[in-house]
Amino acid sequence: MTCVRSAESGPPRVAYAVPRSVGNAVVRNRVRRRLRALVHQHAAELHHGHAYLIGAAPRAAIASYSDLDDALRALLAVTEPSR
C-alpha cells in the first residue's frame, strides 16, 4: 500500500490496483469489492487529504475475507503518510 499527501485537503482517496495475474475479470472484481468493503470498515483510520493505492497480489484471489482484513489492518498500522 502506498500513501501520499494529495494537493487537496478533502477526504481520503483510495485507488485499487488488481492486475490480471490475480485472475480473470470476475475474480479481479470480487477482490476489488472485498477490498472496497474493508476500506469502508476502516475509513476512520485513513488520513484526510491523502491518497492511498492498494495493490493486490495473486494470492488475494484465494485469501479469505478475514485474511484480507488482517493484511489491511497491518498495512494501515505501519503506513505513515508521506509529508
PyMOL Python script that loads the backbone (N, CA, C, O; Angstrom):
from pymol import cmd

cmd.read_pdbstr("""\
ATOM      1  N   MET A   1       0.857  -1.166   0.000  1.00  0.00           N
ATOM      2  CA  MET A   1       0.000   0.000   0.000  1.00  0.00           C
ATOM      3  C   MET A   1       0.900   1.223   0.000  1.00  0.00           C
ATOM      4  O   MET A   1       1.915   1.276   0.694  1.00  0.00           O
ATOM      5  N   THR A   2       0.505   2.192  -0.786  1.00  0.00           N
ATOM      6  CA  THR A   2       1.222   3.455  -0.863  1.00  0.00           C
ATOM      7  C   THR A   2       0.301   4.562  -0.393  1.00  0.00           C
ATOM      8  O   THR A   2      -0.889   4.566  -0.708  1.00  0.00           O
ATOM      9  N   CYS A   3       0.846   5.495   0.356  1.00  0.00           N
ATOM     10  CA  CYS A   3       0.063   6.624   0.845  1.00  0.00           C
ATOM     11  C   CYS A   3       0.857   7.894   0.589  1.00  0.00           C
ATOM     12  O   CYS A   3       2.024   7.993   0.967  1.00  0.00           O
ATOM     13  N   VAL A   4       0.218   8.869  -0.058  1.00  0.00           N
ATOM     14  CA  VAL A   4       0.860  10.156  -0.307  1.00  0.00           C
ATOM     15  C   VAL A   4      -0.108  11.273   0.027  1.00  0.00           C
ATOM     16  O   VAL A   4      -1.326  11.121  -0.074  1.00  0.00           O
ATOM     17  N   ARG A   5       0.462  12.401   0.429  1.00  0.00           N
ATOM     18  CA  ARG A   5      -0.357  13.573   0.700  1.00  0.00           C
ATOM     19  C   ARG A   5      -0.801  14.146  -0.635  1.00  0.00           C
ATOM     20  O   ARG A   5       0.014  14.322  -1.540  1.00  0.00           O
ATOM     21  N   SER A   6      -2.069  14.433  -0.759  1.00  0.00           N
ATOM     22  CA  SER A   6      -2.587  14.971  -2.007  1.00  0.00           C
ATOM     23  C   SER A   6      -2.633  16.493  -1.918  1.00  0.00           C
ATOM     24  O   SER A   6      -2.536  17.059  -0.830  1.00  0.00           O
ATOM     25  N   ALA A   7      -2.780  17.146  -3.052  1.00  0.00           N
ATOM     26  CA  ALA A   7      -2.821  18.613  -3.084  1.00  0.00           C
ATOM     27  C   ALA A   7      -4.117  19.132  -2.454  1.00  0.00           C
ATOM     28  O   ALA A   7      -4.171  20.262  -1.970  1.00  0.00           O
ATOM     29  N   GLU A   8      -5.129  18.319  -2.465  1.00  0.00           N
ATOM     30  CA  GLU A   8      -6.422  18.705  -1.902  1.00  0.00           C
ATOM     31  C   GLU A   8      -6.461  18.358  -0.417  1.00  0.00           C
ATOM     32  O   GLU A   8      -5.728  17.485   0.048  1.00  0.00           O
ATOM     33  N   SER A   9      -7.317  19.048   0.313  1.00  0.00           N
ATOM     34  CA  SER A   9      -7.427  18.759   1.744  1.00  0.00           C
ATOM     35  C   SER A   9      -8.732  18.052   2.065  1.00  0.00           C
ATOM     36  O   SER A   9      -9.168  18.061   3.216  1.00  0.00           O
ATOM     37  N   GLY A  10      -9.354  17.452   1.090  1.00  0.00           N
ATOM     38  CA  GLY A  10     -10.638  16.786   1.273  1.00  0.00           C
ATOM     39  C   GLY A  10     -10.495  15.418   1.902  1.00  0.00           C
ATOM     40  O   GLY A  10      -9.478  15.105   2.522  1.00  0.00           O
ATOM     41  N   PRO A  11     -11.518  14.613   1.735  1.00  0.00           N
ATOM     42  CA  PRO A  11     -11.494  13.267   2.324  1.00  0.00           C
ATOM     43  C   PRO A  11     -10.424  12.399   1.658  1.00  0.00           C
ATOM     44  O   PRO A  11      -9.954  12.714   0.565  1.00  0.00           O
ATOM     45  N   PRO A  12     -10.046  11.316   2.317  1.00  0.00           N
ATOM     46  CA  PRO A  12      -9.033  10.438   1.723  1.00  0.00           C
ATOM     47  C   PRO A  12      -9.548   9.814   0.431  1.00  0.00           C
ATOM     48  O   PRO A  12     -10.732   9.498   0.307  1.00  0.00           O
ATOM     49  N   ARG A  13      -8.644   9.642  -0.525  1.00  0.00           N
ATOM     50  CA  ARG A  13      -8.992   8.991  -1.787  1.00  0.00           C
ATOM     51  C   ARG A  13      -8.281   7.654  -1.836  1.00  0.00           C
ATOM     52  O   ARG A  13      -7.132   7.538  -1.410  1.00  0.00           O
ATOM     53  N   VAL A  14      -8.963   6.644  -2.358  1.00  0.00           N
ATOM     54  CA  VAL A  14      -8.401   5.297  -2.403  1.00  0.00           C
ATOM     55  C   VAL A  14      -8.536   4.751  -3.824  1.00  0.00           C
ATOM     56  O   VAL A  14      -9.597   4.852  -4.440  1.00  0.00           O
ATOM     57  N   ALA A  15      -7.449   4.172  -4.335  1.00  0.00           N
ATOM     58  CA  ALA A  15      -7.447   3.506  -5.637  1.00  0.00           C
ATOM     59  C   ALA A  15      -6.978   2.070  -5.420  1.00  0.00           C
ATOM     60  O   ALA A  15      -6.235   1.778  -4.483  1.00  0.00           O
ATOM     61  N   TYR A  16      -7.418   1.194  -6.293  1.00  0.00           N
ATOM     62  CA  TYR A  16      -7.092  -0.227  -6.168  1.00  0.00           C
ATOM     63  C   TYR A  16      -6.384  -0.693  -7.430  1.00  0.00           C
ATOM     64  O   TYR A  16      -6.840  -0.409  -8.538  1.00  0.00           O
ATOM     65  N   ALA A  17      -5.280  -1.400  -7.275  1.00  0.00           N
ATOM     66  CA  ALA A  17      -4.543  -1.986  -8.393  1.00  0.00           C
ATOM     67  C   ALA A  17      -4.665  -3.495  -8.277  1.00  0.00           C
ATOM     68  O   ALA A  17      -4.040  -4.121  -7.421  1.00  0.00           O
ATOM     69  N   VAL A  18      -5.479  -4.067  -9.152  1.00  0.00           N
ATOM     70  CA  VAL A  18      -5.687  -5.512  -9.149  1.00  0.00           C
ATOM     71  C   VAL A  18      -5.299  -6.014 -10.543  1.00  0.00           C
ATOM     72  O   VAL A  18      -6.116  -5.963 -11.463  1.00  0.00           O
ATOM     73  N   PRO A  19      -4.066  -6.496 -10.709  1.00  0.00           N
ATOM     74  CA  PRO A  19      -3.580  -6.880 -12.031  1.00  0.00           C
ATOM     75  C   PRO A  19      -4.195  -8.172 -12.555  1.00  0.00           C
ATOM     76  O   PRO A  19      -4.831  -8.921 -11.813  1.00  0.00           O
ATOM     77  N   ARG A  20      -3.996  -8.416 -13.828  1.00  0.00           N
ATOM     78  CA  ARG A  20      -4.538  -9.630 -14.466  1.00  0.00           C
ATOM     79  C   ARG A  20      -3.968 -10.903 -13.858  1.00  0.00           C
ATOM     80  O   ARG A  20      -4.587 -11.963 -13.951  1.00  0.00           O
ATOM     81  N   SER A  21      -2.814 -10.812 -13.246  1.00  0.00           N
ATOM     82  CA  SER A  21      -2.222 -12.007 -12.649  1.00  0.00           C
ATOM     83  C   SER A  21      -3.056 -12.529 -11.476  1.00  0.00           C
ATOM     84  O   SER A  21      -2.871 -13.666 -11.041  1.00  0.00           O
ATOM     85  N   VAL A  22      -3.974 -11.700 -10.963  1.00  0.00           N
ATOM     86  CA  VAL A  22      -4.854 -12.131  -9.866  1.00  0.00           C
ATOM     87  C   VAL A  22      -5.885 -13.128 -10.389  1.00  0.00           C
ATOM     88  O   VAL A  22      -6.267 -14.052  -9.670  1.00  0.00           O
ATOM     89  N   GLY A  23      -6.331 -12.957 -11.608  1.00  0.00           N
ATOM     90  CA  GLY A  23      -7.320 -13.872 -12.186  1.00  0.00           C
ATOM     91  C   GLY A  23      -8.098 -13.181 -13.290  1.00  0.00           C
ATOM     92  O   GLY A  23      -7.745 -12.091 -13.741  1.00  0.00           O
ATOM     93  N   ASN A  24      -9.166 -13.843 -13.713  1.00  0.00           N
ATOM     94  CA  ASN A  24      -9.986 -13.244 -14.766  1.00  0.00           C
ATOM     95  C   ASN A  24     -10.786 -12.071 -14.198  1.00  0.00           C
ATOM     96  O   ASN A  24     -10.670 -11.758 -13.013  1.00  0.00           O
ATOM     97  N   ALA A  25     -11.590 -11.429 -15.029  1.00  0.00           N
ATOM     98  CA  ALA A  25     -12.312 -10.220 -14.627  1.00  0.00           C
ATOM     99  C   ALA A  25     -13.229 -10.468 -13.434  1.00  0.00           C
ATOM    100  O   ALA A  25     -13.350  -9.613 -12.556  1.00  0.00           O
ATOM    101  N   VAL A  26     -13.864 -11.611 -13.395  1.00  0.00           N
ATOM    102  CA  VAL A  26     -14.775 -11.925 -12.294  1.00  0.00           C
ATOM    103  C   VAL A  26     -14.007 -11.987 -10.975  1.00  0.00           C
ATOM    104  O   VAL A  26     -14.455 -11.443  -9.966  1.00  0.00           O
ATOM    105  N   VAL A  27     -12.869 -12.639 -10.985  1.00  0.00           N
ATOM    106  CA  VAL A  27     -12.043 -12.777  -9.781  1.00  0.00           C
ATOM    107  C   VAL A  27     -11.490 -11.418  -9.365  1.00  0.00           C
ATOM    108  O   VAL A  27     -11.528 -11.064  -8.187  1.00  0.00           O
ATOM    109  N   ARG A  28     -10.978 -10.659 -10.329  1.00  0.00           N
ATOM    110  CA  ARG A  28     -10.426  -9.335 -10.004  1.00  0.00           C
ATOM    111  C   ARG A  28     -11.487  -8.423  -9.409  1.00  0.00           C
ATOM    112  O   ARG A  28     -11.218  -7.697  -8.452  1.00  0.00           O
ATOM    113  N   ASN A  29     -12.691  -8.456  -9.970  1.00  0.00           N
ATOM    114  CA  ASN A  29     -13.767  -7.615  -9.431  1.00  0.00           C
ATOM    115  C   ASN A  29     -14.177  -8.051  -8.033  1.00  0.00           C
ATOM    116  O   ASN A  29     -14.503  -7.209  -7.196  1.00  0.00           O
ATOM    117  N   ARG A  30     -14.168  -9.355  -7.766  1.00  0.00           N
ATOM    118  CA  ARG A  30     -14.502  -9.837  -6.424  1.00  0.00           C
ATOM    119  C   ARG A  30     -13.456  -9.352  -5.417  1.00  0.00           C
ATOM    120  O   ARG A  30     -13.806  -8.908  -4.323  1.00  0.00           O
ATOM    121  N   VAL A  31     -12.181  -9.435  -5.783  1.00  0.00           N
ATOM    122  CA  VAL A  31     -11.115  -8.954  -4.903  1.00  0.00           C
ATOM    123  C   VAL A  31     -11.288  -7.453  -4.675  1.00  0.00           C
ATOM    124  O   VAL A  31     -11.174  -6.984  -3.543  1.00  0.00           O
ATOM    125  N   ARG A  32     -11.562  -6.700  -5.733  1.00  0.00           N
ATOM    126  CA  ARG A  32     -11.741  -5.250  -5.607  1.00  0.00           C
ATOM    127  C   ARG A  32     -12.925  -4.922  -4.697  1.00  0.00           C
ATOM    128  O   ARG A  32     -12.830  -4.013  -3.871  1.00  0.00           O
ATOM    129  N   ARG A  33     -14.038  -5.647  -4.833  1.00  0.00           N
ATOM    130  CA  ARG A  33     -15.206  -5.409  -3.965  1.00  0.00           C
ATOM    131  C   ARG A  33     -14.877  -5.699  -2.507  1.00  0.00           C
ATOM    132  O   ARG A  33     -15.287  -4.955  -1.616  1.00  0.00           O
ATOM    133  N   ARG A  34     -14.138  -6.775  -2.261  1.00  0.00           N
ATOM    134  CA  ARG A  34     -13.760  -7.102  -0.885  1.00  0.00           C
ATOM    135  C   ARG A  34     -12.864  -6.020  -0.296  1.00  0.00           C
ATOM    136  O   ARG A  34     -13.043  -5.611   0.851  1.00  0.00           O
ATOM    137  N   LEU A  35     -11.899  -5.558  -1.088  1.00  0.00           N
ATOM    138  CA  LEU A  35     -11.006  -4.509  -0.604  1.00  0.00           C
ATOM    139  C   LEU A  35     -11.771  -3.219  -0.334  1.00  0.00           C
ATOM    140  O   LEU A  35     -11.513  -2.533   0.656  1.00  0.00           O
ATOM    141  N   ARG A  36     -12.710  -2.891  -1.214  1.00  0.00           N
ATOM    142  CA  ARG A  36     -13.517  -1.682  -1.011  1.00  0.00           C
ATOM    143  C   ARG A  36     -14.324  -1.780   0.282  1.00  0.00           C
ATOM    144  O   ARG A  36     -14.418  -0.805   1.027  1.00  0.00           O
ATOM    145  N   ALA A  37     -14.900  -2.938   0.552  1.00  0.00           N
ATOM    146  CA  ALA A  37     -15.689  -3.127   1.777  1.00  0.00           C
ATOM    147  C   ALA A  37     -14.794  -3.006   3.012  1.00  0.00           C
ATOM    148  O   ALA A  37     -15.196  -2.424   4.020  1.00  0.00           O
ATOM    149  N   LEU A  38     -13.593  -3.550   2.932  1.00  0.00           N
ATOM    150  CA  LEU A  38     -12.672  -3.460   4.069  1.00  0.00           C
ATOM    151  C   LEU A  38     -12.219  -2.030   4.308  1.00  0.00           C
ATOM    152  O   LEU A  38     -12.137  -1.589   5.454  1.00  0.00           O
ATOM    153  N   VAL A  39     -11.922  -1.300   3.235  1.00  0.00           N
ATOM    154  CA  VAL A  39     -11.519   0.095   3.390  1.00  0.00           C
ATOM    155  C   VAL A  39     -12.662   0.894   3.995  1.00  0.00           C
ATOM    156  O   VAL A  39     -12.431   1.784   4.814  1.00  0.00           O
ATOM    157  N   HIS A  40     -13.883   0.588   3.604  1.00  0.00           N
ATOM    158  CA  HIS A  40     -15.047   1.278   4.175  1.00  0.00           C
ATOM    159  C   HIS A  40     -15.133   1.024   5.684  1.00  0.00           C
ATOM    160  O   HIS A  40     -15.461   1.934   6.446  1.00  0.00           O
ATOM    161  N   GLN A  41     -14.844  -0.196   6.114  1.00  0.00           N
ATOM    162  CA  GLN A  41     -14.867  -0.528   7.541  1.00  0.00           C
ATOM    163  C   GLN A  41     -13.784   0.215   8.312  1.00  0.00           C
ATOM    164  O   GLN A  41     -13.977   0.556   9.479  1.00  0.00           O
ATOM    165  N   HIS A  42     -12.647   0.466   7.669  1.00  0.00           N
ATOM    166  CA  HIS A  42     -11.509   1.096   8.341  1.00  0.00           C
ATOM    167  C   HIS A  42     -11.345   2.554   7.919  1.00  0.00           C
ATOM    168  O   HIS A  42     -10.250   3.107   8.023  1.00  0.00           O
ATOM    169  N   ALA A  43     -12.400   3.171   7.453  1.00  0.00           N
ATOM    170  CA  ALA A  43     -12.326   4.551   6.940  1.00  0.00           C
ATOM    171  C   ALA A  43     -11.827   5.533   7.995  1.00  0.00           C
ATOM    172  O   ALA A  43     -11.163   6.511   7.651  1.00  0.00           O
ATOM    173  N   ALA A  44     -12.123   5.301   9.252  1.00  0.00           N
ATOM    174  CA  ALA A  44     -11.697   6.218  10.315  1.00  0.00           C
ATOM    175  C   ALA A  44     -10.173   6.245  10.470  1.00  0.00           C
ATOM    176  O   ALA A  44      -9.625   7.206  11.011  1.00  0.00           O
ATOM    177  N   GLU A  45      -9.493   5.210  10.004  1.00  0.00           N
ATOM    178  CA  GLU A  45      -8.039   5.135  10.132  1.00  0.00           C
ATOM    179  C   GLU A  45      -7.307   5.821   8.979  1.00  0.00           C
ATOM    180  O   GLU A  45      -6.084   5.960   9.021  1.00  0.00           O
ATOM    181  N   LEU A  46      -8.037   6.250   7.954  1.00  0.00           N
ATOM    182  CA  LEU A  46      -7.426   6.921   6.814  1.00  0.00           C
ATOM    183  C   LEU A  46      -7.297   8.407   7.104  1.00  0.00           C
ATOM    184  O   LEU A  46      -8.164   8.992   7.753  1.00  0.00           O
ATOM    185  N   HIS A  47      -6.230   9.016   6.631  1.00  0.00           N
ATOM    186  CA  HIS A  47      -5.949  10.423   6.894  1.00  0.00           C
ATOM    187  C   HIS A  47      -6.590  11.312   5.829  1.00  0.00           C
ATOM    188  O   HIS A  47      -6.499  11.027   4.635  1.00  0.00           O
ATOM    189  N   HIS A  48      -7.235  12.384   6.269  1.00  0.00           N
ATOM    190  CA  HIS A  48      -7.830  13.335   5.333  1.00  0.00           C
ATOM    191  C   HIS A  48      -6.733  14.010   4.522  1.00  0.00           C
ATOM    192  O   HIS A  48      -5.639  14.263   5.028  1.00  0.00           O
ATOM    193  N   GLY A  49      -7.035  14.297   3.262  1.00  0.00           N
ATOM    194  CA  GLY A  49      -6.067  14.965   2.410  1.00  0.00           C
ATOM    195  C   GLY A  49      -4.974  14.049   1.888  1.00  0.00           C
ATOM    196  O   GLY A  49      -3.950  14.535   1.406  1.00  0.00           O
ATOM    197  N   HIS A  50      -5.162  12.736   1.970  1.00  0.00           N
ATOM    198  CA  HIS A  50      -4.173  11.781   1.489  1.00  0.00           C
ATOM    199  C   HIS A  50      -4.801  10.862   0.448  1.00  0.00           C
ATOM    200  O   HIS A  50      -6.014  10.652   0.431  1.00  0.00           O
ATOM    201  N   ALA A  51      -3.961  10.327  -0.408  1.00  0.00           N
ATOM    202  CA  ALA A  51      -4.393   9.369  -1.424  1.00  0.00           C
ATOM    203  C   ALA A  51      -3.711   8.035  -1.137  1.00  0.00           C
ATOM    204  O   ALA A  51      -2.524   7.999  -0.814  1.00  0.00           O
ATOM    205  N   TYR A  52      -4.444   6.961  -1.254  1.00  0.00           N
ATOM    206  CA  TYR A  52      -3.946   5.621  -0.977  1.00  0.00           C
ATOM    207  C   TYR A  52      -4.059   4.770  -2.235  1.00  0.00           C
ATOM    208  O   TYR A  52      -5.046   4.854  -2.966  1.00  0.00           O
ATOM    209  N   LEU A  53      -3.045   3.956  -2.480  1.00  0.00           N
ATOM    210  CA  LEU A  53      -3.070   2.978  -3.560  1.00  0.00           C
ATOM    211  C   LEU A  53      -2.895   1.609  -2.925  1.00  0.00           C
ATOM    212  O   LEU A  53      -1.870   1.327  -2.305  1.00  0.00           O
ATOM    213  N   ILE A  54      -3.896   0.770  -3.085  1.00  0.00           N
ATOM    214  CA  ILE A  54      -3.871  -0.569  -2.504  1.00  0.00           C
ATOM    215  C   ILE A  54      -3.727  -1.568  -3.643  1.00  0.00           C
ATOM    216  O   ILE A  54      -4.585  -1.655  -4.521  1.00  0.00           O
ATOM    217  N   GLY A  55      -2.641  -2.313  -3.617  1.00  0.00           N
ATOM    218  CA  GLY A  55      -2.375  -3.303  -4.650  1.00  0.00           C
ATOM    219  C   GLY A  55      -2.676  -4.700  -4.148  1.00  0.00           C
ATOM    220  O   GLY A  55      -2.500  -5.002  -2.968  1.00  0.00           O
ATOM    221  N   ALA A  56      -3.130  -5.546  -5.055  1.00  0.00           N
ATOM    222  CA  ALA A  56      -3.453  -6.927  -4.703  1.00  0.00           C
ATOM    223  C   ALA A  56      -2.496  -7.876  -5.413  1.00  0.00           C
ATOM    224  O   ALA A  56      -2.225  -7.727  -6.605  1.00  0.00           O
ATOM    225  N   ALA A  57      -1.995  -8.839  -4.677  1.00  0.00           N
ATOM    226  CA  ALA A  57      -1.140  -9.887  -5.230  1.00  0.00           C
ATOM    227  C   ALA A  57      -2.030 -11.045  -5.685  1.00  0.00           C
ATOM    228  O   ALA A  57      -3.188 -11.126  -5.273  1.00  0.00           O
ATOM    229  N   PRO A  58      -1.514 -11.936  -6.523  1.00  0.00           N
ATOM    230  CA  PRO A  58      -2.330 -13.069  -6.990  1.00  0.00           C
ATOM    231  C   PRO A  58      -2.943 -13.902  -5.867  1.00  0.00           C
ATOM    232  O   PRO A  58      -4.027 -14.461  -6.035  1.00  0.00           O
ATOM    233  N   ARG A  59      -2.262 -13.991  -4.728  1.00  0.00           N
ATOM    234  CA  ARG A  59      -2.820 -14.798  -3.629  1.00  0.00           C
ATOM    235  C   ARG A  59      -4.058 -14.165  -3.004  1.00  0.00           C
ATOM    236  O   ARG A  59      -4.753 -14.824  -2.230  1.00  0.00           O
ATOM    237  N   ALA A  60      -4.352 -12.903  -3.320  1.00  0.00           N
ATOM    238  CA  ALA A  60      -5.568 -12.258  -2.810  1.00  0.00           C
ATOM    239  C   ALA A  60      -6.822 -12.943  -3.339  1.00  0.00           C
ATOM    240  O   ALA A  60      -7.880 -12.874  -2.713  1.00  0.00           O
ATOM    241  N   ALA A  61      -6.710 -13.598  -4.481  1.00  0.00           N
ATOM    242  CA  ALA A  61      -7.863 -14.278  -5.083  1.00  0.00           C
ATOM    243  C   ALA A  61      -8.334 -15.455  -4.240  1.00  0.00           C
ATOM    244  O   ALA A  61      -9.516 -15.797  -4.260  1.00  0.00           O
ATOM    245  N   ILE A  62      -7.424 -16.075  -3.502  1.00  0.00           N
ATOM    246  CA  ILE A  62      -7.812 -17.239  -2.706  1.00  0.00           C
ATOM    247  C   ILE A  62      -7.837 -16.943  -1.211  1.00  0.00           C
ATOM    248  O   ILE A  62      -8.166 -17.813  -0.404  1.00  0.00           O
ATOM    249  N   ALA A  63      -7.488 -15.711  -0.849  1.00  0.00           N
ATOM    250  CA  ALA A  63      -7.469 -15.327   0.566  1.00  0.00           C
ATOM    251  C   ALA A  63      -8.894 -15.168   1.086  1.00  0.00           C
ATOM    252  O   ALA A  63      -9.789 -14.749   0.352  1.00  0.00           O
ATOM    253  N   SER A  64      -9.092 -15.499   2.339  1.00  0.00           N
ATOM    254  CA  SER A  64     -10.406 -15.309   2.951  1.00  0.00           C
ATOM    255  C   SER A  64     -10.590 -13.824   3.282  1.00  0.00           C
ATOM    256  O   SER A  64      -9.635 -13.047   3.281  1.00  0.00           O
ATOM    257  N   TYR A  65     -11.817 -13.461   3.558  1.00  0.00           N
ATOM    258  CA  TYR A  65     -12.123 -12.071   3.897  1.00  0.00           C
ATOM    259  C   TYR A  65     -11.368 -11.657   5.155  1.00  0.00           C
ATOM    260  O   TYR A  65     -10.861 -10.539   5.234  1.00  0.00           O
ATOM    261  N   SER A  66     -11.291 -12.539   6.125  1.00  0.00           N
ATOM    262  CA  SER A  66     -10.580 -12.201   7.361  1.00  0.00           C
ATOM    263  C   SER A  66      -9.069 -12.086   7.117  1.00  0.00           C
ATOM    264  O   SER A  66      -8.404 -11.286   7.775  1.00  0.00           O
ATOM    265  N   ASP A  67      -8.518 -12.871   6.183  1.00  0.00           N
ATOM    266  CA  ASP A  67      -7.099 -12.736   5.851  1.00  0.00           C
ATOM    267  C   ASP A  67      -6.827 -11.377   5.211  1.00  0.00           C
ATOM    268  O   ASP A  67      -5.829 -10.728   5.524  1.00  0.00           O
ATOM    269  N   LEU A  68      -7.719 -10.948   4.311  1.00  0.00           N
ATOM    270  CA  LEU A  68      -7.573  -9.637   3.688  1.00  0.00           C
ATOM    271  C   LEU A  68      -7.714  -8.533   4.736  1.00  0.00           C
ATOM    272  O   LEU A  68      -7.004  -7.529   4.687  1.00  0.00           O
ATOM    273  N   ASP A  69      -8.631  -8.726   5.679  1.00  0.00           N
ATOM    274  CA  ASP A  69      -8.819  -7.750   6.750  1.00  0.00           C
ATOM    275  C   ASP A  69      -7.554  -7.633   7.604  1.00  0.00           C
ATOM    276  O   ASP A  69      -7.124  -6.528   7.937  1.00  0.00           O
ATOM    277  N   ASP A  70      -6.968  -8.764   7.951  1.00  0.00           N
ATOM    278  CA  ASP A  70      -5.736  -8.751   8.745  1.00  0.00           C
ATOM    279  C   ASP A  70      -4.608  -8.045   7.992  1.00  0.00           C
ATOM    280  O   ASP A  70      -3.849  -7.277   8.582  1.00  0.00           O
ATOM    281  N   ALA A  71      -4.502  -8.306   6.698  1.00  0.00           N
ATOM    282  CA  ALA A  71      -3.454  -7.682   5.894  1.00  0.00           C
ATOM    283  C   ALA A  71      -3.658  -6.171   5.813  1.00  0.00           C
ATOM    284  O   ALA A  71      -2.698  -5.408   5.923  1.00  0.00           O
ATOM    285  N   LEU A  72      -4.898  -5.739   5.621  1.00  0.00           N
ATOM    286  CA  LEU A  72      -5.165  -4.303   5.539  1.00  0.00           C
ATOM    287  C   LEU A  72      -4.902  -3.627   6.879  1.00  0.00           C
ATOM    288  O   LEU A  72      -4.346  -2.529   6.916  1.00  0.00           O
ATOM    289  N   ARG A  73      -5.291  -4.262   7.972  1.00  0.00           N
ATOM    290  CA  ARG A  73      -5.014  -3.697   9.302  1.00  0.00           C
ATOM    291  C   ARG A  73      -3.513  -3.528   9.522  1.00  0.00           C
ATOM    292  O   ARG A  73      -3.063  -2.503  10.034  1.00  0.00           O
ATOM    293  N   ALA A  74      -2.748  -4.539   9.132  1.00  0.00           N
ATOM    294  CA  ALA A  74      -1.294  -4.471   9.297  1.00  0.00           C
ATOM    295  C   ALA A  74      -0.714  -3.338   8.456  1.00  0.00           C
ATOM    296  O   ALA A  74       0.169  -2.613   8.914  1.00  0.00           O
ATOM    297  N   LEU A  75      -1.203  -3.184   7.236  1.00  0.00           N
ATOM    298  CA  LEU A  75      -0.704  -2.110   6.372  1.00  0.00           C
ATOM    299  C   LEU A  75      -1.065  -0.740   6.926  1.00  0.00           C
ATOM    300  O   LEU A  75      -0.247   0.179   6.890  1.00  0.00           O
ATOM    301  N   LEU A  76      -2.272  -0.597   7.432  1.00  0.00           N
ATOM    302  CA  LEU A  76      -2.673   0.690   7.994  1.00  0.00           C
ATOM    303  C   LEU A  76      -1.881   1.017   9.249  1.00  0.00           C
ATOM    304  O   LEU A  76      -1.636   2.188   9.542  1.00  0.00           O
ATOM    305  N   ALA A  77      -1.482   0.000   9.988  1.00  0.00           N
ATOM    306  CA  ALA A  77      -0.716   0.219  11.213  1.00  0.00           C
ATOM    307  C   ALA A  77       0.695   0.717  10.922  1.00  0.00           C
ATOM    308  O   ALA A  77       1.240   1.506  11.694  1.00  0.00           O
ATOM    309  N   VAL A  78       1.291   0.270   9.826  1.00  0.00           N
ATOM    310  CA  VAL A  78       2.677   0.643   9.530  1.00  0.00           C
ATOM    311  C   VAL A  78       2.792   1.758   8.501  1.00  0.00           C
ATOM    312  O   VAL A  78       3.862   2.349   8.351  1.00  0.00           O
ATOM    313  N   THR A  79       1.708   2.056   7.788  1.00  0.00           N
ATOM    314  CA  THR A  79       1.783   3.089   6.759  1.00  0.00           C
ATOM    315  C   THR A  79       1.659   4.465   7.384  1.00  0.00           C
ATOM    316  O   THR A  79       0.633   4.818   7.965  1.00  0.00           O
ATOM    317  N   GLU A  80       2.712   5.218   7.252  1.00  0.00           N
ATOM    318  CA  GLU A  80       2.717   6.605   7.725  1.00  0.00           C
ATOM    319  C   GLU A  80       2.655   7.475   6.479  1.00  0.00           C
ATOM    320  O   GLU A  80       3.477   7.316   5.577  1.00  0.00           O
ATOM    321  N   PRO A  81       1.699   8.388   6.413  1.00  0.00           N
ATOM    322  CA  PRO A  81       1.590   9.229   5.229  1.00  0.00           C
ATOM    323  C   PRO A  81       2.873  10.025   4.992  1.00  0.00           C
ATOM    324  O   PRO A  81       3.461  10.568   5.927  1.00  0.00           O
ATOM    325  N   SER A  82       3.303  10.086   3.712  1.00  0.00           N
ATOM    326  CA  SER A  82       4.475  10.905   3.399  1.00  0.00           C
ATOM    327  C   SER A  82       4.117  12.381   3.434  1.00  0.00           C
ATOM    328  O   SER A  82       3.007  12.774   3.075  1.00  0.00           O
ATOM    329  N   ARG A  83       5.035  13.160   3.853  1.00  0.00           N
ATOM    330  CA  ARG A  83       4.787  14.606   4.011  1.00  0.00           C
ATOM    331  C   ARG A  83       5.379  15.363   2.858  1.00  0.00           C
ATOM    332  O   ARG A  83       5.277  16.589   2.806  1.00  0.00           O
TER     333      ARG A  83
END
""", "prot")
cmd.dss("prot")
cmd.show_as("cartoon", "prot")
cmd.util.cbc("prot")
cmd.orient("prot")
